[in-house]
Amino acid sequence: MGNKDFMPFALPDIGQDEIDEVVDSLQSGWLTTGPKTRQFEKEFAHYLGDNIQALAVNSATAGLHLALEAIGIKPGDEVITTTYTFTSTAEVIRYLGAHPVFIDVDPKTLNIDVKRVEHAITSRTKAIIPVHIAGLPCDMDSILSIAHKHNLKVVEDAAHAFPVHYREKYIGTLSSDVTVFSFYATKTITTGEGGMVVTANPEIAKRCSIMRLHGIDRDAFDRYTSEKPSWYYEIIAPGFKYNMTDIAASIGIHQLKKAHAFKEKRTAIAKRYAEAFKDLPVTLPVMPQTKEDHAWHLFILRLTENAPLSRNEFIQKMSEAGIGCSVHFIPLHMHPYWQKTYQLREEDYPIATRAYKGAVSLPIYTKMTDKDVDKVIKTVRSLLKP
């Protein structure tokens, strides 16, 4: 048994509504993709409030893979993305035999440095995958402008960024080709595992829908609920097994209703942290501008070189004080596979490398009490105050 007084880095906020909906699904006899998944998709699209389609999948990784396949990424193509992300952003490019081209990040936001994107474009470049790190939107106006100029597709990795606005529009409703959200257990809303593919392009939506379930021309829900003879189906492409279950969607239906309140709670914690740590030897996360906001999936503190202890020592001391922390992210150019496959060097990504060496993610989740936040603040200040 773990220490009941230990504060974890993250904790999902599951209520009785979610539990009751899951029980209803279990009792209904429909456990896989069915009416609850359709309901979740419909309500998610309505939440964003634009002319889009939403397709539920079993992970954001699956969603990114489907998105790249649907926009036509082929072996030998190049896709530009950031090195400061989780490996799934890049590995889906490799799934299709294409090649990721890694870009360093902006020193303030840790999002992809748009000034470097255009220099990385070659005749083989087909798409850009911006990643909204921690829930802070990338400079999408610049990215979309570059993409339009060079006839490139844009797939937003919005795993951290729900619900969040950019220029007063929800991420998911911009002019990108596809946006992919994550509902992993630590995200703002969760289905345990899961994700959502969002697009305004009906052809992309149709392709993703077919490919998420073995390339079948109609999904199981249609076939098993039709009043007409429905045993016949056709495989029209070599698809995948990426569908969401109704059990997971049952959780998502009620998490979605709480999304705004969840974000507000995370924002309140982030503001308290920012105020409490402004005099410490740290770099604080960028606070959003007037026409934007922040999902605050993560609160990434960066210890500066004059901090009294190293990042690793800091995490150890926090753990000893009963507080869980994490690190987001170990940049991809520092991992053996990506290093060896693409001959990547730390000195080619100085901003991401330096950010990683000081980065620590503090607990920020909706079940934290004021007392919990007080404890984090007090402990951080005791370790870092000059």
N, C-alpha and C positions, 0 to 999 in steps of 0.2 A: 504493500500500500504506500502511496506517495504521502508526502508531508501536506496535511490539509491546510496548513497556514501558508504554503508556498503559492505565490501569485504566478500563474502561468503567463507565457508571452501572449497567448490568444485563447479565447474561449467562445464557442458559439452561443447565441442567445435563442434558445428554442423554447417556445411556450406551449400552453395546452392546446391552442388552436392547431398548431402543426401536428401535435400528437394525435388529436382527434381526427384530423384529415388523413393521416397515415393509417389509422385504425379503420376508417371508412373505406380506404382503398383495399386494405387487406380483407375486409369483410365482403367487398364487392366482387371479389374473384378476378378482378382485372389488375394485374401487378405490373406488367410491362407497359410499353408505350400505348396510351389510350386516352380516354376522355380527360383525365387530370392533366396530362401533358399538353393536350390541345388547349385546355383552359389556361394553363400557365403561359403558354406561348402567346395566346390572344391578349391576356392581361398585361404581359410584359411589353408587347408592342404598343398597347394602349397607354401604358405608363409613360413611355417615351413620347407618345403623342404626335407622331409624324406618319407619313405614308410609307411604312416599312413592314417587312415581314420578319418574324422572329422564329427561329428553329432551335428547339431544345436538344442538347447533346450531352453525352456522359462526361465531358471534360472540356475545358477551354482549349487544351492541346488538340483534342479531336476537332474542335471548331476551327482552329487555325489551319489544320491540315485540310479540312473540307473547303475552307475559303480559298486557299492557295490552289487546290485542285480545280475548283470551280472557275477561277479567273484564268486558268490555262497555263499555270507554271509547269514547265517541262524540264527534262534532264539537260543540264548545261546552262540553264538560265541563271541569272544572278538576282538576288533579292537583298536589298539594303536594309539593315536593322542595326540595333545598338548592341554593344558588348555588355552593357550594364542591365542585365535581365536574367531571368531564369532560362535554363537550357531549352525548354519547350519552344520558346520563340524561334530559335534557330533550328532545332532538330526537325521540325515539320518541313522546313525547306529541304533538308537532306532526305526526308521520306520520299520526295518527288524527284530526287536525283539532281536537284538544283543546288546552287552554292550561295551561302550567306556571305555578305560583305559587311564587315563590322565597322561601325562608326563610334568614335569617342563621344562623350556626353558634355552637355553644358555644365560648367562648374557650379552654377547656382541651383539649377533645377534637377540635375542628374538625368534629365530626359535627353534624347538624341540631339546632338548639336547640328542644327539645320544648316549652319554655315559650311559644314563638311559634306553634306549629303550630295550636293551637285557635283563636287569634285570626284565623288566615287562612282558616278554613272558612267557606264561603258555601253558598247553596242549590244551587250548581252543582258543588260539590266532590264527587268520586267516589272518589278514592284518594290514598294517600300513598306516596311512594317514598323511604324512608330509604336513605342511602348510608353504608356502613361504611368511612369514610376510613382508608386505609393498612392496614386489617385490624383496626382496633379496633371492636368492636360498638357500635352506637347504643344508646340507652336504649330497648330494644324493649318493656319492660313498659309504659312510659308511652305509647309510640306505639300499641301494640296496644289499650291501654285507651281512648285517645282515638278510635281507629278504631271500636271496638265501640260506644262511646257515640253516635257520629254515623253509624253504619251505613256506614262507608267500607271500601274494600278496601285491602290493604297488599301492595305488591310490593317486596321487598328487593333493592336493588342491592348484591349481595355480590361484585362484581367483584374486590375486594381481599381478601375474607374467607373463604378456604378454606386449610386447615381451621381453624376457630376456634369456641370455645365462648362461649355467653352463658348465664349462670345454669346452668352445667353441662350445657347442651344444645347440640348443634351448630347453628350458623347453617345454616338449611336445614330444620330440624325444629321450628321454632317454629310458632305458630298463624297466621302470615302466610298470605296466599292463594298467593303464589308467591315463590320466591327464585331469583335468577339469578346464576350464577358465570361468571367469565372465565378462559379458558386462553390468553390472549395471551402472547406470547413472554417478557414480563417478569414474569409472575405466578408464584406459588409453585409450581404445576404448570402445564405448558404442552402445547398441541397445535399450537403455531405460531400459528394463529388458531383460535378455537373458544370454546364456552361450554356451559353446562348449565342447563336449566330444571328446577326442582325444585318439586313441589307434592304435597300430600296429597289434593287435590280431583280425583277421577277425571274429572269433566266438563271442568275446566280442562285436564287432561292430554290428554284426547281432542281438544279443540279445538286446542291447541298442536300436537299430532301431525299433525292434518289440515292446518293452515295453514302448517306449516313446509315442506310440499312441494306447493305449487300448489293446495291445497284438494282434493286427491285423497282419496277415501274409504278407500284402502288404499295403503301405501307401496310403493315399487319392490321392496324386499327381499321383501315378502310375495308380490307378483305374480310375480317371477322365480324364486322358489324353491318355489312351490306345486306339488304333484304333480297338481293338477287343472288344466284349461284356465284360464289366468290372464290372458289378454290384456285382459279387460274391466275397465274402471274407470269411475268417475263423478266429475265435478267437482261438488262440493257447495258450494263457496265460492270467492271470488277470493283464492287464497292467495299465498304467497311462496315464495322459493327459499332456504331457511335450513337445509337439512340438513347434517350433518357427514359427511365422507368417512371410509371405513375407514382410509385412510392416516393421517389425523389421529388417529382413535381408537386406532390402533396405538401411537402415541406416548403417548396418554393412559392406556392400560391400565397401562403400566409407571411412568409418572409418579405415578399414583395410589398405587401400592405404596410409593413413596418419600415421599409427602406428609408423613407425620409426621416423618420424619428431616429433610426439607427445612425444615419449620417450626422444629424444634429448633435447627438450624444458624442460621437467621435470628434466632431468639430470643437465642442466645448472642452473636451480633454486636451486636444491639440493646442487650443488657445491658452489653457492653463500652463501647459508645458512650456510653450514659447515665452510666456511672460516670466516664468520661474527660472528659466535657464539663460536669459539674455545676457547676464553678466558673467557667464562661465566660459572657459576656454573651449568653446564648441562652435561649429557652424550649424545654425538652425535650418530646418526646412523652409523653403520659400512659401510664404503665405499667399493665397490666391489674390488676383487683382479684382477690380470692381465688377467686371462682366464675367468673371469665372468663379468657380468654387473648387472644392477639393473633397474627394471621397474619404481621405484620411484612413485608407486601408493600412498604411504604415506611418509611423512617426520616426523618421530616420535622423538621429543625432550624429554629427560627425565630430569626433574629438580632434582638436587641433594639435599641432606638434608641441605646443607648450603645455599641454594637459599634464597633470601630475602622474598619470599612469597610462599605460598602453590600452588600446581597445580591448585586447584579450584579457588583460588584468581587470579592466573595468567590468566586463561581463562576468568574470569569476567572482568579483566582489559583490556584484548585484545578486548573483545566485546565492552566495553565502548569506546575504541579507534577506533571502526568500523571495526574490523577484526574478522572473524569467525574462531573458532578452534573446534577440536573434540577430542575424546579420543578413542584410539584403543590399546587394547580392555579391557573391564572389563572381567577378566579371568573367565572361566566357573565355576571354583570351588568357585566363589564368588556369583553365582546366585542361588536363592532358589531351583529351580527344581533340578539342578545338585548336589547341596549340600545335599539335603534331600534324593535323590534317591540313591546316592553312598557314603553317609557319608563322604563328602570331607571336609578337614580342610585347612585353609589358611596356617598354619605352614608346611603342607606337600608340598607346592608349594612356597617356600620363594622367589625364583627369580622372578617368574611371579607376585607375590603379590607386591613385592617391585617395580618392573618395572611399574606396573599399577598405583601405588600411585603417581608416578612422571611423567607419560606419558601424552604428549599433541601432537596432530597432527596439524601441521601448514598448511595453505593453500599452495597447490602445484598443479597447473593445467595450461593447455596450454594457456588459455586466459588471464593469468596474464601478465600485462605489467611490464617493468622495474621499473616504478613508483610504481606499486603495491608491487613488491618485496622489493624495497627500504623502503616502508612504514612498511612492516612486520619486516624487519631487524631493522629499527630505533626504532620501538615500543618494540620489544623483548629486545633489548639492554637497552632501557630506564628503563624497568621493572626489569631486572636481573643483570645489570652491578654492580659489587661490589663497 
